[in-house]
């Protein structure tokens, strides 16, 4: 049973009662993007703001998100800062693609996520979860934020590349963590840049990282291409290499496969780790729910 020794409230970005002044919002954005948001950003379906002449929309409503991403994508542009920050990791994968490029990628990738294909990832997730449980079993205290980050990144790399514990996986893990904690952090130049290439002197560390990152992922993809030749598919990279455009029959290029791999790492890592951490924290506060979940696990346990 999860029981806190004493009341603990994990650190979290402060939610402001009202919109911050432009200069303060930018300062907070550079430290933590959530800390720049007012309370209404978590309550209202659509938030429209204008900071230093830059008009932006924050959309929480599912229909609004569908409108922007599908029905009227060409009317909206992503913030330049997002491309500057995430581009070195995700390239032009689905997360950063736009317009016709996004629609083509979506056509090609949607069939990858059928229930049967998603099932390919479950063994990888289970191994990562078991590893997490083993690492924190029996310890009096553990940094769960870090533990969940490590576990989710391991799960992504296993599901994507079937990477077991190895020097290669450790290197990729270190690269991702380095980028997100260092060059990938937002800065004032990102906020004011009119284009992705503006203030080039502030992009040097990101460009160095992008070169090394691209070479690392390209090497994994190339090695997999060379030893393919079986219909058996065991991970997401196999599915990416087998993907075809339903309209043209065209396969993904080397760069496209690399960028989609990178996108899956970026999109599936940090958000999942934070979700697991806060879900665990809330579970420690609800003993009745713990009892209910324990009873369900016992009922599903195979006999004998």
Beta strands, then each sheet from edge to edge (+ up, - down):
strand 1: 46-51
strand 2: 54-59
sheet 1: 1+ 2-
end
